[in-house]
Amino acid sequence: MKKLTLGFIRQRTKEIAGGHECLALEYINAQTKYNNKCDKGHIYVITWNNFQQGRRCPVCWNKKRIKKSPNWRGGVNKSWYTTYAYQINWIEKVRRDPKNKNWLQVKCTNLECKKWFTPKRRNVDDRIKAINEKGTGENRFYCSEECKQSCSIFNQSKYPKGFHNTDNNRPDQNDWAEMVKERDNHECQRCGCKKDIIAHHIEGLNVNPIMSADIDMGITLCKKCDKLAHSEIGCRPVDLTKRELCN
């Protein structure tokens, strides 16, 4: 086989890909890397074998790939909507992008925004894992970091931001607390402190709801002594939950 020359490589480069130019100073063999310049002016490294097989400027190729679809990750570029919509449409608002029917769009979770946008593939994968309880966190969809941080339910495991649970704020217990403090002369029955006092239930509200309104079931303690009382086994918050009591 006749060995190729540098002149032949330069000529064939222009013929195969118009606008591309071979910048090699010498030609050694088809596996040796050398510089080429594409029609956009980008300098890239390639071998003659790769060039003949259709490989070109990586910068131009990446721009073309991103323009084709923001969610393309190599391989077969299936419909973005068809692939993921059915996996999340039972819990999320989804639609086809009006400008490209193959792209998926979702609504921002922030109630004050609710903007339609195209999420990243990674975000959709994480949301699907969260829905199927295979990942950590809720991974809800937000169109921006600002919407995420201002959302009332972002990073909230039980109640939204600013919500105060009033399940245990029974009016009759407020009256009970005042009577217990008055009986104990508004001072801690453990250390005698008269500041930051509270009425402490000797038994939790869930232990005996009926007797919880009896002042004999309470004692006045300061916050420090109340904390010490709740550190004892049997009086710890975890020991007084409905779940633990039922067990």
Contacts in CASP RR format, 6 or more apart in sequence:
PFRMAT RR
TARGET T0000
AUTHOR 0000-0000-0000
METHOD contacts of the structure
MODEL  1
MKKLTLGFIRQRTKEIAGGHECLALEYINAQTKYNNKCDKGHIYVITWNN
FQQGRRCPVCWNKKRIKKSPNWRGGVNKSWYTTYAYQINWIEKVRRDPKN
KNWLQVKCTNLECKKWFTPKRRNVDDRIKAINEKGTGENRFYCSEECKQS
CSIFNQSKYPKGFHNTDNNRPDQNDWAEMVKERDNHECQRCGCKKDIIAH
HIEGLNVNPIMSADIDMGITLCKKCDKLAHSEIGCRPVDLTKRELCN
4 27 0 8 1.000
4 30 0 8 1.000
4 48 0 8 1.000
5 27 0 8 1.000
6 22 0 8 1.000
6 24 0 8 1.000
6 25 0 8 1.000
6 26 0 8 1.000
6 27 0 8 1.000
7 27 0 8 1.000
9 22 0 8 1.000
9 24 0 8 1.000
9 27 0 8 1.000
9 48 0 8 1.000
10 21 0 8 1.000
10 22 0 8 1.000
10 24 0 8 1.000
13 20 0 8 1.000
13 21 0 8 1.000
13 22 0 8 1.000
13 36 0 8 1.000
13 51 0 8 1.000
14 20 0 8 1.000
14 21 0 8 1.000
16 51 0 8 1.000
16 52 0 8 1.000
17 38 0 8 1.000
17 39 0 8 1.000
17 51 0 8 1.000
17 56 0 8 1.000
18 39 0 8 1.000
19 38 0 8 1.000
19 39 0 8 1.000
20 36 0 8 1.000
20 37 0 8 1.000
20 38 0 8 1.000
20 39 0 8 1.000
20 56 0 8 1.000
20 57 0 8 1.000
21 36 0 8 1.000
21 37 0 8 1.000
22 34 0 8 1.000
22 36 0 8 1.000
23 34 0 8 1.000
23 35 0 8 1.000
23 36 0 8 1.000
23 37 0 8 1.000
23 43 0 8 1.000
24 34 0 8 1.000
24 35 0 8 1.000
27 34 0 8 1.000
27 48 0 8 1.000
29 48 0 8 1.000
30 47 0 8 1.000
30 48 0 8 1.000
30 49 0 8 1.000
31 47 0 8 1.000
31 48 0 8 1.000
31 49 0 8 1.000
32 47 0 8 1.000
32 48 0 8 1.000
33 45 0 8 1.000
33 46 0 8 1.000
33 47 0 8 1.000
34 45 0 8 1.000
34 46 0 8 1.000
34 47 0 8 1.000
34 48 0 8 1.000
35 43 0 8 1.000
35 44 0 8 1.000
35 45 0 8 1.000
36 43 0 8 1.000
36 44 0 8 1.000
36 45 0 8 1.000
36 46 0 8 1.000
36 51 0 8 1.000
36 57 0 8 1.000
37 43 0 8 1.000
37 44 0 8 1.000
38 44 0 8 1.000
38 56 0 8 1.000
38 57 0 8 1.000
38 59 0 8 1.000
38 60 0 8 1.000
40 57 0 8 1.000
40 59 0 8 1.000
40 60 0 8 1.000
42 57 0 8 1.000
42 59 0 8 1.000
42 60 0 8 1.000
44 56 0 8 1.000
44 57 0 8 1.000
44 58 0 8 1.000
44 59 0 8 1.000
46 55 0 8 1.000
65 72 0 8 1.000
66 72 0 8 1.000
68 77 0 8 1.000
69 77 0 8 1.000
69 80 0 8 1.000
69 102 0 8 1.000
69 103 0 8 1.000
70 103 0 8 1.000
70 118 0 8 1.000
70 120 0 8 1.000
71 80 0 8 1.000
71 103 0 8 1.000
71 104 0 8 1.000
71 118 0 8 1.000
71 120 0 8 1.000
71 121 0 8 1.000
73 121 0 8 1.000
79 102 0 8 1.000
80 102 0 8 1.000
80 103 0 8 1.000
80 104 0 8 1.000
80 118 0 8 1.000
81 94 0 8 1.000
81 96 0 8 1.000
81 97 0 8 1.000
81 101 0 8 1.000
81 102 0 8 1.000
81 103 0 8 1.000
81 104 0 8 1.000
82 102 0 8 1.000
83 104 0 8 1.000
84 104 0 8 1.000
84 124 0 8 1.000
84 128 0 8 1.000
85 94 0 8 1.000
85 104 0 8 1.000
87 128 0 8 1.000
87 131 0 8 1.000
88 94 0 8 1.000
88 106 0 8 1.000
88 124 0 8 1.000
88 127 0 8 1.000
88 128 0 8 1.000
88 131 0 8 1.000
91 131 0 8 1.000
92 106 0 8 1.000
92 107 0 8 1.000
92 127 0 8 1.000
92 141 0 8 1.000
93 106 0 8 1.000
93 107 0 8 1.000
94 104 0 8 1.000
94 105 0 8 1.000
94 106 0 8 1.000
95 105 0 8 1.000
95 116 0 8 1.000
96 102 0 8 1.000
96 103 0 8 1.000
96 104 0 8 1.000
96 105 0 8 1.000
97 103 0 8 1.000
97 104 0 8 1.000
97 105 0 8 1.000
97 118 0 8 1.000
103 118 0 8 1.000
104 118 0 8 1.000
104 119 0 8 1.000
104 124 0 8 1.000
105 116 0 8 1.000
105 117 0 8 1.000
105 118 0 8 1.000
106 116 0 8 1.000
106 117 0 8 1.000
106 119 0 8 1.000
106 141 0 8 1.000
107 114 0 8 1.000
107 115 0 8 1.000
107 116 0 8 1.000
107 141 0 8 1.000
108 114 0 8 1.000
108 115 0 8 1.000
108 116 0 8 1.000
108 117 0 8 1.000
108 141 0 8 1.000
108 142 0 8 1.000
108 143 0 8 1.000
108 144 0 8 1.000
108 147 0 8 1.000
109 140 0 8 1.000
109 141 0 8 1.000
109 142 0 8 1.000
109 147 0 8 1.000
109 151 0 8 1.000
109 153 0 8 1.000
109 154 0 8 1.000
110 142 0 8 1.000
110 143 0 8 1.000
110 147 0 8 1.000
110 148 0 8 1.000
110 150 0 8 1.000
110 151 0 8 1.000
111 151 0 8 1.000
111 152 0 8 1.000
112 150 0 8 1.000
113 143 0 8 1.000
113 147 0 8 1.000
115 143 0 8 1.000
115 147 0 8 1.000
117 141 0 8 1.000
117 143 0 8 1.000
119 127 0 8 1.000
119 141 0 8 1.000
123 139 0 8 1.000
123 141 0 8 1.000
126 135 0 8 1.000
126 139 0 8 1.000
127 139 0 8 1.000
127 140 0 8 1.000
127 141 0 8 1.000
129 135 0 8 1.000
129 139 0 8 1.000
130 136 0 8 1.000
130 137 0 8 1.000
130 138 0 8 1.000
130 139 0 8 1.000
140 151 0 8 1.000
140 153 0 8 1.000
140 154 0 8 1.000
142 148 0 8 1.000
142 151 0 8 1.000
142 154 0 8 1.000
148 154 0 8 1.000
152 160 0 8 1.000
152 161 0 8 1.000
152 162 0 8 1.000
153 160 0 8 1.000
153 161 0 8 1.000
154 161 0 8 1.000
159 165 0 8 1.000
168 205 0 8 1.000
172 213 0 8 1.000
173 205 0 8 1.000
173 212 0 8 1.000
173 213 0 8 1.000
176 199 0 8 1.000
176 212 0 8 1.000
176 213 0 8 1.000
176 215 0 8 1.000
177 198 0 8 1.000
177 199 0 8 1.000
178 199 0 8 1.000
179 215 0 8 1.000
180 199 0 8 1.000
180 215 0 8 1.000
180 218 0 8 1.000
180 219 0 8 1.000
180 220 0 8 1.000
181 197 0 8 1.000
181 199 0 8 1.000
181 220 0 8 1.000
183 215 0 8 1.000
183 220 0 8 1.000
184 219 0 8 1.000
184 220 0 8 1.000
186 194 0 8 1.000
186 197 0 8 1.000
186 220 0 8 1.000
187 193 0 8 1.000
187 194 0 8 1.000
187 197 0 8 1.000
187 220 0 8 1.000
188 194 0 8 1.000
188 197 0 8 1.000
188 220 0 8 1.000
188 221 0 8 1.000
188 222 0 8 1.000
188 225 0 8 1.000
189 219 0 8 1.000
189 220 0 8 1.000
189 221 0 8 1.000
190 221 0 8 1.000
190 222 0 8 1.000
190 225 0 8 1.000
190 228 0 8 1.000
191 222 0 8 1.000
191 224 0 8 1.000
191 225 0 8 1.000
192 222 0 8 1.000
193 222 0 8 1.000
193 224 0 8 1.000
193 225 0 8 1.000
195 222 0 8 1.000
196 222 0 8 1.000
196 223 0 8 1.000
196 224 0 8 1.000
197 220 0 8 1.000
197 221 0 8 1.000
197 222 0 8 1.000
197 223 0 8 1.000
198 220 0 8 1.000
198 221 0 8 1.000
198 222 0 8 1.000
198 223 0 8 1.000
198 226 0 8 1.000
199 218 0 8 1.000
199 219 0 8 1.000
199 220 0 8 1.000
200 218 0 8 1.000
200 219 0 8 1.000
200 220 0 8 1.000
200 221 0 8 1.000
200 226 0 8 1.000
200 229 0 8 1.000
201 212 0 8 1.000
201 217 0 8 1.000
201 218 0 8 1.000
202 217 0 8 1.000
202 218 0 8 1.000
202 219 0 8 1.000
203 211 0 8 1.000
203 212 0 8 1.000
203 217 0 8 1.000
204 212 0 8 1.000
204 240 0 8 1.000
205 212 0 8 1.000
206 240 0 8 1.000
206 241 0 8 1.000
206 242 0 8 1.000
206 245 0 8 1.000
207 240 0 8 1.000
207 245 0 8 1.000
208 217 0 8 1.000
211 217 0 8 1.000
221 229 0 8 1.000
229 235 0 8 1.000
230 236 0 8 1.000
230 237 0 8 1.000
233 239 0 8 1.000
234 240 0 8 1.000
238 244 0 8 1.000
END
